[in-house]
Amino acid sequence: MPTKTSVLVTGCSSGFGTLIARTLADNGYEVYASMRGIRGKNADAAASLSSWAAEGDRSLQVVELDVTDDASVAAAATAIQEKTGGLDVVINNAGVVTMGIGESFSIGDYSRVMDVNVYGPLRVTQAFLPEMREKGDGLLINVSSIMGQIVLPFAAPYTASKWALEGIFESLRYELNPLGIDTVMIQPGAFPTEIGSNAIPPSNPDVMGQYGPTAEAFNQWMSGFEQIFTGDNVPVPQDVADAIKTVIETPKGKRPFRVVVDTIVPDGPVAVNKAHDEAQAVLFETFGLSGLREMRK
């Protein structure tokens, strides 16, 4: 890849974001690694990433960007556009998770999750789309989840946010495809990253005690994750960063819309995605919209 392919990655203070930023910078990309609080709560993470880049003479700059703040997104977009003359790739990675009985989360809890996982990617995307449309080129990558197409209990706010993210960006995919802009959803399964330790807790945790055997099922669910993350075949988060690099380096117009990255139950999500795509093809043919689904050459 050309050394000046410019990429913005959100949520780079830890987890997938850090790995994605480092992987791309190591491979000659011009990376803008964003996070909130680079002089506050994430000062150490920002300093560590900046030092790593400087030591290896890598093209990586840490940028202040809070995906829940309109002004912060606008300021970051202006600064990045001035340096790049037009960003090539946006990777919406910043996100939060929830774990608990759905009723125990307040409407405010749901809103907080949506603000980060849904409105955040929209804010960032809309900040960069005008210039991408003007030059007729660009790539939008969203870190979604296999739970953007399937459902498990005990993660209602998180699951709702990923379904919303998938629906919004699939609609955008069809609208942007003829304009030369690709859209891709990365669907990771469960990986041992720091995101779990930063989960949004339920506002009404005492509700759990009123659910009897369902509460016990929740405990078994949590134990299942612990076993996955401490067993002999622990999922490797680097796989997600590598999958994103592969997507970027796939020729324009040939990138798949959904990419499952999972070693635990990959066949199910892949099958769901295939059935979904087949249903969409029939729907688009019925309404005479098949042209919006065709891959550009």
Beta strands, then each sheet from edge to edge (+ up, - down):
strand 1: 6-9
strand 2: 30-35
strand 3: 60-64
strand 4: 89-92
strand 5: 138-143
strand 6: 181-188
strand 7: 258-261
sheet 1: 3+ 2+ 1+ 4+ 5+ 6+ 7+
end
